[in-house]
Amino acid sequence: MKIAFFGNTKYSVIDARILNDKFGLLLIVTKPDKPTGRKRELIPNPVKQFAQEKKVPFLEADKLGKNIISKIKDYHPDFSVVADYGLILPKEVLGIAKYASLNVHHSLLPKYRGPSPAPSAILAGETVSGVTIIRMTEDIDAGDILAQKEYELSEDETTDSLLAKLNTLGGELVCGVIENYLDLKPKKQDGSKVSQTQRLKKPDGFIDLENPPDAEMLDRMIRAYFPWPTVWTKLDGKIIKLLPNGLIQPEGKRTMSIKEFKNGYPKAFQKISALFE
């Protein structure tokens, strides 16, 4: 099978590796290098690094314009697979693959459509999530379902751990879809059961110390917003991050336990102690 893969993140690499081991990837499409860190050095994203490591041809683009579309067409893929890519595929790109453009979506569709299904599930207190493989259409996350698999969340599940697990399941599931595509019976999504997620923003993780969430919601937030945007607040103009596993990070300092923070910053701890009661 000739497969074009679209992805950008460390979670995308999980799917890419499974597909490459199974079929060998024809092409990878990803985003260009971006300035990273204090020195603003140009660092290739994890998917580009994977392409270079495995010597898979790759294309880089911030937008899927005419030039990049023409180059993708030259490869004549049988399938396109999208996993944590971050860009919307226009109609012309969706139609390039001989058979279908497939998306690995991190929820049991039609529940939790949109860009943040994993953190949304944790934030809502879901105990079961899953992964869905759909045949992509111009309507975002609305395509016919080709396969689904449930996953039971652990009590300490974070978005980071959940995405790692769902992409592992998704990579295996999409391989099966590709192998058996002509025999599958696509299932239309039930429009009455659709729920929509929104793109996460930095302010989503902010905690107002004058009106903090209860302990259960704070725990969900800490796990849902890790690794980004994290749960954070401000003390004396400095950002304090609350992280999973009872860790805390004052701005410009190392990550530490709550006990270490209490001992090292007793006055600051007193101001946020209500969060840990």
C-alpha positions as a printed Julia matrix, in Angstrom:
277×3 Matrix{Float64}:
   0.0    0.0    0.0
   1.2    3.51  -0.84
   0.44   5.71   2.16
   0.88   9.46   2.6
   1.03  10.41   6.28
   0.15  13.83   7.73
   1.32  14.69  11.26
   3.46  16.97  13.42
   3.74  15.88  17.04
   5.36  13.18  19.14
   1.94  11.53  19.25
   1.8   11.52  15.42
   5.08   9.61  15.39
   3.42   6.7   17.21
   1.01   6.21  14.3
   3.69   6.89  11.69
   5.99   4.25  13.18
   3.25   1.6   13.25
   2.22   2.35   9.66
   5.82   2.43   8.45
   6.61  -0.9   10.11
   3.5   -2.44   8.55
   3.47  -0.97   5.05
   6.4    1.4    4.61
   5.35   5.04   4.24
   5.37   6.58   0.77
   5.42  10.18   1.94
   5.22  12.3    5.09
   3.67  15.79   5.11
   4.48  17.94   8.13
   5.07  21.52   9.26
   8.37  23.44   8.85
  10.94  23.87  11.62
   9.98  26.44  14.27
  12.14  28.55  16.62
  12.36  26.77  19.98
  13.76  27.58  23.42
  15.43  30.72  24.7
  17.91  30.79  21.83
  15.04  30.45  19.3
  16.9   27.75  17.4
  15.14  26.1   14.48
  14.3   22.56  15.6
  12.6   19.96  13.36
   9.38  18.59  14.79
   9.22  14.94  15.89
   7.57  13.79  12.64
  10.25  15.39  10.47
  12.9   13.81  12.69
  11.18  10.44  12.2
  11.1   10.94   8.41
  14.81  11.72   8.38
  15.61   8.75  10.63
  13.65   6.31   8.45
  14.6    8.01   5.17
  10.97   8.57   4.22
  10.42  11.38   1.66
   8.8   14.39   3.32
   7.22  17.73   2.45
   6.99  20.75   4.75
   4.3   23.41   4.63
   2.43  25.8    6.93
  -0.44  25.87   4.46
  -1.69  23.31   1.97
  -1.56  25.58  -1.07
  -1.38  24.76  -4.78
   2.36  24.12  -4.8
   2.36  21.56  -1.98
  -0.84  19.94  -3.31
   0.82  19.43  -6.68
   3.8   17.76  -5.03
   1.57  15.41  -3.0
  -0.28  14.42  -6.18
   3.0   13.37  -7.79
   3.24  10.52  -5.25
  -0.14   8.95  -6.19
  -0.96   7.54  -2.71
  -3.53   4.81  -2.19
  -4.44   6.22   1.24
  -3.76   9.38   3.19
  -3.64   9.02   6.98
  -3.95  12.07   9.26
  -2.93  11.88  12.93
  -2.53  14.96  15.14
  -1.68  17.1   12.12
  -3.24  20.42  13.13
  -4.13  21.67   9.65
  -7.44  21.21   7.85
  -7.12  19.22   4.64
  -8.89  21.03   1.78
 -11.17  19.13  -0.6
  -8.47  18.86  -3.25
  -6.1   17.11  -0.82
  -8.84  14.8    0.45
  -9.39  13.64  -3.11
  -5.77  12.8   -3.91
  -5.7    9.31  -2.37
  -6.91   6.49  -4.64
  -9.13   4.96  -1.94
  -9.61   7.35   0.99
  -8.19   9.92   3.36
  -8.38   8.5    6.88
  -8.25  10.3   10.21
  -7.19   8.88  13.58
  -9.48  10.74  16.01
  -9.0   10.56  19.78
 -12.57   9.92  20.89
 -15.54   7.66  20.29
 -17.19   9.76  17.62
 -19.6   11.47  17.33
 -18.72  12.44  20.89
 -15.95  15.02  21.3
 -15.41  16.23  17.77
 -12.9   19.03  17.3
  -9.3   19.78  18.29
  -9.16  18.73  21.97
 -11.04  15.44  22.54
  -8.52  13.92  24.96
  -8.34  16.79  27.5
 -12.09  17.32  27.15
 -12.78  13.71  28.15
 -10.55  13.96  31.23
 -12.03  17.31  32.2
 -15.55  15.86  31.98
 -14.63  12.97  34.26
 -15.08  10.29  31.59
 -13.98   6.79  32.59
 -14.04   5.43  29.03
 -12.67   7.05  25.9
 -11.38   5.53  22.7
 -10.2    6.06  19.16
 -12.13   6.27  15.88
 -10.97   5.88  12.3
 -13.1    7.9    9.9
 -13.16   8.49   6.17
 -12.51  12.22   6.0
 -14.88  14.74   4.45
 -14.86  18.53   4.18
 -16.92  18.68   7.39
 -14.49  18.36  10.3
 -14.66  14.99  12.13
 -18.01  14.23  10.5
 -16.98  11.44   8.13
 -18.27   7.89   8.17
 -16.89   5.62  10.9
 -14.74   2.73   9.66
 -13.52   1.39  13.02
 -13.61   2.2   16.74
 -11.93   0.87  19.85
 -12.69   1.74  23.48
 -10.07   2.53  26.11
 -10.63   2.65  29.88
  -8.96   5.64  31.5
  -6.79   5.14  34.57
  -7.43   7.27  37.65
  -4.21   9.22  37.08
  -4.64   9.57  33.3
  -3.23  12.77  31.82
  -3.69  14.11  28.32
  -0.09  13.15  27.66
  -0.56   9.51  28.67
  -3.99   9.29  27.03
  -2.76  10.55  23.67
   0.14   8.11  23.75
  -2.24   5.2   24.34
  -4.92   6.32  21.88
  -2.39   6.84  19.12
  -0.97   3.38  19.73
  -4.47   1.91  19.46
  -5.22   4.19  16.51
  -2.11   3.2   14.6
  -2.99  -0.48  14.94
  -6.63   0.17  14.09
  -5.91   2.18  10.94
  -3.64  -0.59   9.67
  -6.58  -2.98   9.88
  -8.83  -0.48   8.09
  -6.33  -0.16   5.25
  -5.91  -3.92   4.9
  -9.66  -4.59   4.84
 -10.91  -1.31   3.35
 -12.87  -2.77   0.43
 -14.76  -5.14   2.74
 -15.72  -2.57   5.37
 -19.2   -1.15   5.8
 -18.89   2.54   6.77
 -21.23   3.73   9.51
 -22.72   7.22   9.45
 -22.38   9.26  12.64
 -25.5    9.96  14.69
 -25.9   13.73  14.45
 -28.05  13.81  17.6
 -25.11  12.61  19.71
 -22.5   15.1   18.49
 -20.51  17.08  21.05
 -17.88  19.64  20.1
 -14.54  20.56  21.67
 -12.61  23.82  21.37
  -8.93  24.51  20.86
  -7.15  24.9   24.21
  -5.81  28.31  25.17
  -3.32  29.35  27.83
  -5.98  31.09  30.0
  -7.93  27.8   30.25
  -5.49  26.58  32.88
  -5.59  29.7   35.06
  -6.72  29.29  38.67
  -8.28  32.28  40.45
  -7.13  31.95  44.05
 -10.15  33.98  45.16
 -12.5   31.45  43.56
 -10.66  28.12  43.15
 -12.26  24.93  41.8
 -13.09  22.1   44.19
 -10.55  19.33  44.73
 -12.09  16.95  42.18
 -12.23  19.54  39.42
  -8.71  20.77  40.2
  -7.42  17.22  39.86
  -9.18  16.83  36.5
  -7.79  20.17  35.31
  -4.24  19.31  36.31
  -4.42  16.02  34.4
  -6.37  17.4   31.42
  -4.1   20.4   30.89
  -0.85  18.45  31.03
   1.44  18.91  29.16
  -0.22  22.13  27.88
  -1.39  24.7   28.88
  -0.9   23.33  32.44
  -2.78  24.58  35.49
  -1.26  27.81  36.75
  -1.8   30.82  38.92
   0.11  33.97  39.83
   1.69  34.94  43.13
   3.43  38.3   43.48
   3.63  38.54  39.71
   5.25  35.11  39.31
   3.64  32.1   37.62
   3.18  28.95  39.7
   2.38  25.75  37.76
   0.53  22.8   39.3
   1.5   19.51  37.68
   0.38  15.87  37.93
   1.63  13.6   40.71
   1.6   16.37  43.3
   4.32  18.46  41.66
   4.62  22.23  41.52
   6.91  24.56  39.6
   7.58  28.18  40.55
   8.51  30.42  37.61
  12.17  30.05  36.7
  12.7   27.2   39.18
  12.85  23.43  38.99
   9.85  21.19  39.46
   9.43  20.12  43.09
   7.08  18.34  45.45
   4.49  20.31  47.39
   6.43  19.57  50.58
   9.61  21.02  49.08
   7.68  24.08  47.91
   6.17  24.54  51.39
   9.59  24.35  53.02
  11.3   26.6   50.47
   8.51  29.15  50.0
   6.44  29.14  53.2
   4.8   32.53  52.6
   3.85  31.67  49.02
   2.55  28.27  50.1
   0.32  29.89  52.69
  -1.39  31.86  49.9
  -2.18  28.74  47.85
  -2.54  26.18  50.66
  -6.32  26.04  50.23
  -5.75  24.28  46.88
  -4.23  21.28  48.67
  -6.72  20.84  51.5
